[in-house]
């Protein structure tokens, strides 16, 4: 059976769709009919638009939500509409090259570094401001289009039409450019510097605005031709030249193609968006999402960013009569995040992330609840009404309870989440999964640590100012040095994947163990994390046929780091890549147990590491969200063909005292024994020859 689109049709084999369409059976074909009814039919259905119009004509809180959208548009209708002289540029250029920190805008052509005072002007700095202006134009355009659709205020449709026609006239006239400033790059565009940006704007603003005002009467036949030939088709062709395969970029490309194809009435674009064997929606869901529902880049920021595209695709397809929501992995992408929630409500800042939370994505999750009616998703939605609530027909406040948070291991995604009861409510996350590509970090077997509702052990994620092009990104944020990991020979890891060895959740403790043999050629590392209500025990074993230097790294929030073992001030710049980002460094030697403290006004973390001969200790202040965000760090170095590190991390309230008084590591024929002394009690942890751990509670 063909797919009917007016006078055009495309046959879509159902065998391709069998994993996501519950009807009809395998081997059949599916017929998708482009609605012959008028616009809008992609931004919303007639029933959905009817809900918004009914709310607008009514009273109370629902009326206020919809009226706010209309009034917002009516406020800017009289303001001048300005188009920048050229396309916009990536925010990564809005940095001081010397200080590696974000610039501050003086005016449209002057941009000052807040640290050194240097003023930048001209491209690409001005172009970042142009990008903001383009973004504001497009956002106002789609706001005005919704205002027209709801209130039928012709002035709003006219405003949206002016923006659409303005960009249709300018799109191909704007010079082609890219974020790398390489005009030959296939990833560039005219309106924005990336096919990614152009695709996202086509799918979320340009397409919806055109759909919403299409039948308003403000566009002539010539205007429709200008928008299609001058904007939609050139954007589609530009996006399609940059096929990116397994990538968050391609998900947004697919969203643009399904929107653009429907608007220009060419079903081939829609089919490509869904079934392209190396780029389409089905391909992405098969290769880019773990069995548990984690986006492969292992960054919650990019997980949610990609979900924005996938929701856009699935909702647009739904309005075209195509069911993509029934894809099982898509469903899991919404239910997985809450299980990673840390003690402060955030998600682990792995990879290129800044600060993500499962509870700050309600509007993104609203269509998912509409599709699945899953109480796990409902529990994450806000209790206040929103535009999306009304559009999709959910008027009742959530009544579902979030799932109980437990210790879990996600083998395919490559994470172990440790939780334990007790006053501190300790939580940790260990990462051992596959390398996440461009937005992944060299952080295999690193971990984050939380307690008393606060972040303690830090993964810095990426710079808040998106410093992708600057040395600090590769030499710090992405590098092993910035993570709670082990550095070998003072060099970052290679792209690598680890594996889970053991996971056990008992009444008094939680245990996770993982190993990696790929991060450093010829070096094998095993890491055990054992959490009790009082502390987190971290044990590392590194082995090699040849000798190496091993630096155990730990970054913890606090005012500073105090360690009696360090005595001399040192400068780390030039000693190893990224050393220049560690300030106030001090160094010393220790043959006895190492004790360090990360004091803070509310919670202080105490570190106790078992003794080993020839240990070198370095402390200092590393980098958090920016060069102005200092995070204390300790580096504990040992050399040889084999090294063991055994450390206890014990957070206490600022007015409390640590209970751990000593940590000892004792080699033995049947496996080394770790003894943690807490007052008069001694807790024993034995690492058996097979690598498994047994725990004897304190007596």
C-alpha positions in Angstrom: 0.0 0.0 0.0 1.4 3.4 -0.9 1.8 6.4 1.4 -0.5 9.0 0.0 0.4 12.7 0.1 -2.1 14.4 -2.2 -0.8 13.5 -5.7 2.5 12.1 -4.4 3.1 8.8 -2.6 6.0 6.8 -1.0 5.9 3.2 0.0 7.3 2.7 3.5 8.0 -1.0 4.2 6.4 -2.0 7.5 9.2 -4.4 8.1 11.3 -1.4 8.9 8.7 -0.1 11.3 7.9 -3.3 13.1 9.7 -2.3 16.3 7.8 0.8 16.8 4.3 0.5 15.3 1.9 -1.7 17.2 -0.3 -2.0 14.0 -0.4 -3.6 11.5 1.6 -6.9 11.5 5.2 -7.5 10.5 5.8 -7.5 6.7 2.8 -5.2 6.0 3.0 -1.7 4.7 1.7 1.4 6.3 -0.3 4.2 4.6 0.4 7.7 5.8 -1.9 10.3 4.4 -1.0 14.0 4.4 -4.1 15.7 5.7 -6.1 17.5 3.0 -7.5 19.8 5.6 -6.2 23.3 6.1 -3.4 24.5 8.3 -2.4 24.2 11.1 -2.0 20.5 11.2 1.6 20.1 12.4 2.0 22.5 15.2 -1.3 21.3 16.6 -4.4 19.4 15.6 -7.8 21.1 15.3 -8.8 19.6 18.6 -5.7 20.9 20.3 -6.1 24.4 18.9 -9.7 24.3 20.0 -8.7 23.7 23.6 -6.4 26.8 23.5 -9.1 28.9 22.0 -11.7 27.7 24.5 -9.3 28.5 27.3 -8.7 32.0 25.9 -12.4 32.7 25.7 -12.9 31.5 29.3 -11.7 32.8 32.6 -9.5 31.8 35.5 -5.9 30.4 35.5 -6.3 28.6 32.2 -7.4 31.7 30.4 -4.5 33.6 31.9 -1.9 31.1 30.6 -3.1 31.4 27.0 -3.8 35.1 27.3 -0.2 35.6 28.4 1.0 34.2 25.1 -1.3 36.6 23.1 -0.4 39.6 25.2 3.3 38.9 24.9 2.9 39.1 21.1 0.8 42.2 21.2 3.4 44.1 23.3 6.1 43.8 20.6 4.0 44.2 17.5 4.8 48.0 17.3 8.5 47.6 17.8 10.8 47.9 14.8 11.9 44.6 13.2 15.6 44.5 12.6 17.5 41.9 10.6 21.3 41.6 11.3 23.6 42.1 8.2 24.7 38.5 8.3 24.2 35.2 10.1 25.0 34.4 13.7 28.0 32.7 15.2 28.5 30.1 18.0 28.8 31.2 21.6 32.1 29.4 21.9 33.7 32.5 20.3 32.4 34.8 23.1 35.5 34.2 25.2 38.6 36.0 26.1 41.5 34.1 24.4 43.9 34.9 27.2 41.7 34.5 30.3 39.5 31.8 28.9 36.4 33.2 30.4 33.1 34.5 29.0 33.0 38.1 27.6 30.5 40.7 28.7 28.6 42.8 26.2 29.2 46.5 26.2 27.2 47.1 23.1 26.6 45.3 19.8 30.2 45.9 18.6 32.2 45.9 21.9 32.7 42.9 24.2 34.9 43.1 27.3 36.7 40.5 29.3 35.7 40.9 32.9 39.2 39.7 34.1 41.8 41.6 32.0 39.5 44.3 30.5 40.4 43.6 26.9 37.7 44.8 24.5 36.9 42.6 21.4 35.1 43.9 18.3 34.1 42.7 14.9 33.6 39.1 13.7 33.2 36.6 15.2 32.4 38.4 18.4 29.8 40.7 16.9 28.3 37.7 15.1 27.5 36.1 18.5 25.3 39.1 19.2 23.8 38.7 15.7 22.9 35.1 16.6 21.0 36.4 19.7 19.2 38.9 17.5 18.2 36.2 15.0 17.0 34.1 17.9 14.9 36.9 19.2 13.3 37.5 15.8 12.4 33.9 15.4 11.1 33.5 18.9 8.9 36.5 18.5 7.7 35.2 15.1 6.5 31.9 16.5 4.9 33.7 19.6 3.0 36.0 17.2 2.0 33.0 15.1 0.5 31.3 18.2 -1.2 34.5 19.2 -2.8 34.7 15.8 -3.9 31.1 15.9 -5.5 31.5 19.4 -6.9 35.0 19.3 -7.2 35.4 15.5 -5.6 38.8 15.7 -4.6 39.5 12.1 -1.8 41.9 13.2 0.0 39.0 14.8 -0.1 37.0 11.6 1.2 40.0 9.7 4.1 40.3 12.1 5.0 36.6 11.7 4.7 36.9 8.0 7.1 39.8 7.9 9.8 37.8 9.8 9.3 34.7 7.5 9.5 36.8 4.3 12.4 38.8 5.7 14.4 35.6 6.2 13.2 34.1 2.9 14.6 37.1 1.1 17.9 37.0 3.1 18.7 33.4 3.7 20.7 32.6 0.6 22.1 36.2 0.5 23.7 35.8 3.9 27.2 34.5 3.5 27.8 30.8 4.2 29.8 30.3 7.3 30.6 27.7 10.0 31.4 27.6 13.7 35.0 26.7 12.8 35.1 29.7 10.4 36.0 27.3 7.6 33.8 28.2 4.7 34.3 24.7 3.1 32.9 22.9 6.1 29.8 21.0 5.3 28.4 21.7 8.8 27.8 25.5 8.3 24.8 27.5 7.3 23.6 30.9 6.2 21.3 32.0 9.0 23.3 30.2 11.7 26.8 28.7 11.8 25.7 25.1 12.1 23.3 22.8 10.3 22.3 21.8 13.8 21.1 25.3 14.7 19.3 25.8 11.4 17.6 22.4 11.8 16.4 23.2 15.3 15.0 26.5 14.3 13.3 25.1 11.3 11.7 22.4 13.4 10.7 24.6 16.4 10.1 28.1 15.1 10.1 28.6 11.3 8.0 25.5 10.6 5.5 26.0 13.3 5.1 29.7 12.5 4.5 29.0 8.9 2.0 26.3 9.7 0.1 28.5 12.1 -0.4 31.5 9.8 -0.4 29.5 6.5 -4.2 30.0 6.0 -4.5 33.4 7.7 -4.8 35.3 4.4 -1.8 37.5 5.0 0.4 35.5 2.6 -0.2 35.8 -1.1 0.6 33.0 -3.6 3.9 34.7 -4.3 4.7 34.9 -0.6 4.1 31.2 -0.2 6.4 30.5 -3.1 9.1 32.9 -1.7 9.0 31.1 1.7 9.2 27.7 0.2 11.8 28.4 -2.5 13.8 31.1 -0.6 13.8 29.6 2.9 12.4 26.1 3.5 13.9 24.2 0.5 17.3 25.9 0.7 17.5 25.1 4.4 16.5 21.5 3.8 19.2 21.1 1.1 21.8 22.7 3.3 20.9 20.5 6.3 20.8 17.3 4.2 24.3 17.8 2.8 25.7 17.3 6.3 24.8 13.7 7.1 26.1 13.0 10.6 24.9 9.4 11.4 25.0 8.6 15.1 24.7 12.1 16.5 22.5 14.5 18.3 22.9 16.7 15.2 21.2 14.2 13.0 18.2 13.9 15.3 17.6 17.7 14.8 18.3 17.3 11.1 15.6 14.6 11.0 13.2 16.9 12.9 13.8 19.6 10.3 13.2 17.2 7.4 9.9 15.9 8.7 8.7 19.5 9.2 10.1 20.9 6.0 9.0 17.9 4.0 5.4 18.2 5.2 5.3 21.9 4.6 6.6 21.7 1.0 4.4 18.6 0.5 7.3 16.3 -0.4 6.9 13.0 1.4 10.5 11.9 0.5 11.9 14.2 3.1 9.5 12.7 5.8 10.5 9.2 4.8 14.2 10.1 5.0 13.7 11.6 8.4 12.2 8.3 9.7 13.7 5.5 7.8 17.1 6.6 6.3 19.2 3.5 7.2 22.2 5.5 8.4 20.6 8.6 9.7 16.9 8.4 10.3 14.9 8.2 13.5 14.7 4.4 13.6 18.5 4.2 13.1 19.2 6.6 15.9 16.9 4.7 18.3 18.7 1.5 17.4 22.3 2.6 17.8 22.4 5.8 19.9 20.3 4.8 22.9 21.4 2.2 25.5 19.0 -0.7 26.4 18.1 1.3 29.6 17.4 4.5 27.7 20.6 6.5 28.0 21.7 8.7 25.0 25.2 7.4 24.0 27.0 10.7 24.7 26.6 9.9 28.4 25.9 13.5 29.2 22.5 14.4 30.7 22.6 17.8 29.0 22.8 16.2 25.6 20.4 13.5 26.6 17.7 16.1 27.2 18.9 18.2 24.2 18.4 15.2 21.9 15.1 14.4 23.5 13.9 17.8 22.4 14.5 16.7 18.8 13.0 13.2 19.3 9.9 14.7 21.0 9.5 17.1 18.1 9.8 14.2 15.6 7.4 12.0 17.4 4.8 14.7 17.9 4.9 15.9 14.3 4.7 12.3 13.1 1.7 11.7 15.4 -0.1 14.6 13.8 0.7 13.0 10.4 -0.8 9.7 11.5 2.6 8.0 12.1 3.2 6.3 15.5 6.8 6.7 16.7 6.0 7.0 20.3 5.7 3.3 20.7 9.4 2.8 20.3 10.5 1.2 23.6 13.8 2.9 23.9 12.2 6.3 23.4 9.9 5.5 26.3 12.9 4.6 28.5 14.7 7.9 27.7 12.0 9.6 29.8 11.8 7.1 32.7 15.6 6.6 33.2 16.8 10.0 34.4 15.0 10.0 37.7 17.0 6.9 38.8 20.2 8.9 38.5 19.1 11.7 40.9 21.7 12.6 43.4 21.3 13.8 47.0 20.9 17.5 45.9 18.3 16.7 43.2 20.7 17.1 40.3 21.9 14.5 37.9 25.6 13.5 37.7 27.5 16.1 35.6 29.2 13.5 33.3 30.5 14.7 29.9 29.7 18.1 28.5 26.9 19.0 30.9 26.4 22.0 33.2 23.6 21.3 35.6 20.7 19.0 34.8 17.8 17.8 36.8 15.0 15.4 35.9 12.6 17.8 37.6 13.4 20.7 35.4 12.2 19.2 32.1 8.5 19.1 32.7 7.4 20.8 29.5 9.6 18.5 27.5 8.0 15.5 29.3 4.4 16.7 28.8 4.1 15.1 25.3 5.7 11.9 26.7 3.0 11.6 29.4 0.3 12.3 26.8 1.7 9.4 24.7 2.4 6.9 27.5 0.2 7.8 30.5 3.1 6.5 32.6 2.9 7.5 36.2 6.7 7.7 36.4 6.6 10.5 33.9 3.6 12.1 35.5 5.4 12.4 38.8 8.1 14.6 37.2 5.6 17.1 35.8 5.0 20.4 37.6 1.8 20.9 39.6 1.2 24.3 37.8 -0.8 24.5 34.6 1.2 25.4 31.5 0.6 26.1 27.8 1.7 22.5 27.0 -0.8 21.1 29.6 -3.7 22.9 27.9 -2.6 22.0 24.4 -2.5 18.3 25.2 -5.5 18.3 27.4 -4.1 17.5 30.9 -5.9 19.8 33.3 -5.5 17.8 36.6 -2.4 18.3 38.8 -0.1 15.3 39.1 -1.1 12.7 41.7 1.6 10.1 41.0 4.5 9.5 43.3 8.0 9.3 41.9 9.6 5.8 42.0 11.7 4.9 45.0 15.3 5.7 44.4 17.5 2.7 44.9 21.1 1.6 44.3 21.3 0.3 40.7 23.7 -0.7 38.0 23.1 0.2 34.4 25.3 -2.3 32.5 24.6 -1.0 29.0 24.8 2.7 29.8 27.8 2.0 32.0 26.9 3.6 35.3 26.5 2.4 38.9 24.4 4.5 41.3 25.1 4.0 45.0 22.6 5.1 47.8 22.5 4.4 51.5 20.4 5.5 54.4 21.6 7.4 57.4 21.9 11.1 58.4 24.1 12.0 55.5 22.0 10.4 52.8 25.2 9.5 50.8 24.9 9.1 47.1 27.5 8.4 44.4 27.7 7.6 40.7 30.5 5.6 39.0 30.9 5.8 35.3 32.4 2.9 33.3 30.5 3.0 30.0 31.5 3.6 26.4 33.3 6.8 25.4 30.7 9.4 24.5 32.4 10.9 21.5 32.8 14.7 21.0 30.8 15.5 24.1 32.2 12.6 26.2 35.2 12.9 28.6 38.3 10.9 29.3 36.8 9.9 32.7 36.6 6.1 32.8 36.0 4.8 36.3 35.6 8.3 37.7 32.8 9.1 40.2 30.9 11.9 41.8 29.9 12.0 45.5 27.1 13.7 47.3 26.1 14.0 51.0 23.9 16.0 53.3 22.0 17.2 50.2 25.1 18.8 48.7 27.6 18.1 45.9 30.9 17.0 47.4 33.0 15.0 44.9 33.0 17.1 41.7 32.9 16.3 38.0 33.2 19.8 36.4 31.2 18.9 33.2 31.9 21.6 30.7 32.5 25.3 31.1 29.3 27.3 31.5 30.4 29.5 28.6 30.9 26.6 26.2 34.7 27.0 25.8 34.9 24.2 23.3 37.5 25.9 21.1 39.8 27.0 23.9 42.7 25.0 25.5 40.9 24.8 28.8 38.3 22.5 27.3 40.7 19.8 26.1 43.3 20.3 28.8 40.9 20.5 31.7 37.2 19.8 31.3 37.5 16.9 28.9 40.8 15.7 30.4 41.3 12.9 33.0 43.0 15.5 35.2 39.6 17.2 36.0 37.9 14.0 37.2 38.0 11.8 40.2 40.0 9.2 38.4 43.6 8.0 38.2 46.1 9.7 35.9 48.8 7.5 34.4 52.1 9.1 33.5 50.4 12.5 33.8 48.5 11.9 30.5 44.8 11.7 29.8 43.1 8.4 29.1 42.5 7.2 25.6 38.8 6.8 24.5 37.8 3.6 26.3 35.0 1.5 27.7 35.1 -0.3 31.1 33.0 -3.2 32.4 31.1 -3.9 35.6 32.6 -6.6 37.9 30.4 -6.6 40.9 27.3 -4.9 42.3 25.8 -5.6 45.7 23.2 -3.7 47.7 22.9 -4.9 51.3 21.3 -3.5 54.5 24.5 -1.8 55.8 26.4 -1.1 52.6 26.4 -0.8 48.8 29.2 -2.1 46.6 30.1 -1.4 43.0 33.2 -2.6 41.2 34.3 -1.9 37.6 37.5 -2.4 35.5 39.1 -0.9 32.5 42.0 -2.2 30.4 41.7 0.3 27.4 42.2 3.7 28.9 46.0 3.3 29.1 47.7 0.8 26.9 49.2 -2.0 29.0 47.7 -0.7 32.2 44.7 -2.4 33.9 42.7 -0.6 36.5 40.0 -1.9 38.9 38.0 0.4 41.1 35.8 -0.6 44.0 33.4 1.8 45.7 31.9 0.7 49.0 29.4 3.0 50.6 28.1 2.8 54.2 25.9 5.3 56.0 29.0 7.0 57.3 31.5 7.0 54.5 32.5 6.1 50.9 35.5 3.7 50.6 37.4 4.0 47.3 39.9 1.2 46.4 42.0 1.3 43.2 44.4 -1.3 41.9 46.6 -0.5 38.9 48.8 -3.1 37.2 51.2 -3.1 34.3 54.1 -5.1 32.9 56.3 -1.9 33.1 56.6 0.9 35.7 54.4 4.0 35.6 53.5 7.0 37.7 50.0 6.9 39.0 48.3 10.0 40.3 45.0 9.4 42.3 42.8 12.5 41.8 40.0 13.8 44.0 38.1 17.2 43.6 35.8 18.2 46.4 33.7 21.3 47.0 35.0 23.4 49.9 36.8 26.6 50.9 40.2 24.9 50.5 42.0 21.6 51.0 44.1 21.1 54.2 46.7 18.4 54.4 49.6 18.2 56.8 51.7 16.2 54.3 52.2 19.2 51.9 54.8 21.8 52.8 56.2 23.5 49.8 54.6 25.8 47.3 55.0 24.6 43.7 53.9 25.7 40.3 52.4 23.0 38.2 52.3 24.8 34.9 54.6 23.0 32.5 54.8 19.8 34.7 51.9 18.1 32.8 49.1 19.1 30.5 46.5 21.1 32.4 48.8 21.8 35.3 48.4 25.5 34.7 44.8 25.4 35.8 45.7 24.3 39.3 46.4 27.3 41.5 47.9 27.6 45.0 49.6 24.2 44.6 51.6 22.7 47.5 53.5 19.5 47.7 55.1 17.0 50.1 56.0 13.4 50.7 54.3 10.9 53.1 55.1 7.3 54.1 52.3 7.2 56.7 48.5 7.5 56.3 47.4 10.7 54.5 44.7 12.8 56.1 43.1 15.7 54.2 40.1 18.0 54.9 37.9 20.0 52.6 36.3 22.5 55.0 33.1 24.3 54.2 30.6 26.4 56.0 27.9 23.6 56.0 29.6 20.3 55.2 33.3 19.3 55.4 34.7 16.2 53.7 37.5 14.3 55.4 39.8 12.0 53.4 41.9 9.3 54.9 44.2 7.2 52.7 46.1 4.1 53.7 49.9 4.5 53.8 52.3 3.4 51.1 56.1 4.1 50.8 57.2 6.8 48.5 53.9 8.7 48.2 53.9 12.2 46.9 51.0 14.5 47.8 50.0 17.6 45.9 47.1 19.9 46.8 45.7 23.0 45.1 42.6 24.6 43.6 41.3 23.4 40.2 38.5 24.6 38.0 34.7 24.1 38.3 32.1 25.8 36.0 34.5 28.5 35.0 38.1 29.7 35.8 36.5 31.8 38.5 34.9 28.8 40.2 37.6 27.2 42.3 37.3 23.5 43.4 40.0 22.2 45.8 41.9 19.1 44.5 44.3 16.6 46.0 46.7 14.4 43.9 48.3 11.4 45.5 51.1 9.9 43.4 52.8 6.5 43.6 55.1 4.7 41.2 55.8 1.1 40.1 54.3 -1.7 38.1 51.5 -2.1 40.6 49.9 0.5 42.8 47.0 0.4 45.4 45.1 3.4 46.6 42.7 2.9 49.5 40.8 6.0 50.7 37.8 6.8 52.9 35.7 9.9 52.2 33.7 10.9 55.2 31.5 14.0 55.1 30.4 15.6 58.4 28.5 18.7 59.3 30.6 21.7 59.9 30.0 21.4 63.7 30.7 17.7 63.8 33.8 15.5 63.9 34.9 12.6 61.7 34.5 9.1 63.1 37.2 7.4 60.9 40.5 7.5 62.7 42.6 5.2 60.5 42.6 3.2 57.2 45.0 0.4 56.7 45.8 -1.7 53.7 47.3 -5.2 54.4 48.4 -7.6 51.7 47.6 -11.2 52.3 47.8 -14.6 50.5 44.0 -14.9 50.1 43.6 -11.2 49.1 44.4 -7.9 50.7 42.4 -6.6 53.6 41.3 -3.1 54.2 40.7 -2.1 57.8 38.7 1.0 58.6 38.9 2.1 62.2 36.0 4.1 63.6 36.5 4.8 67.3 36.6 1.4 68.9 35.2 -0.5 65.9 37.1 -2.0 63.0 35.4 -2.7 59.7 37.1 -5.2 57.4 36.9 -5.3 53.6 38.6 -8.3 51.9 39.4 -8.3 48.2 39.5 -12.0 47.1 41.8 -13.3 44.4 38.9 -13.3 41.9 38.4 -9.6 42.5 35.2 -9.9 44.5 34.8 -8.1 47.8 33.5 -9.4 51.1 32.6 -7.0 53.9 32.7 -7.6 57.6 30.8 -4.9 59.5 32.5 -3.2 62.5 32.6 -4.9 65.8 
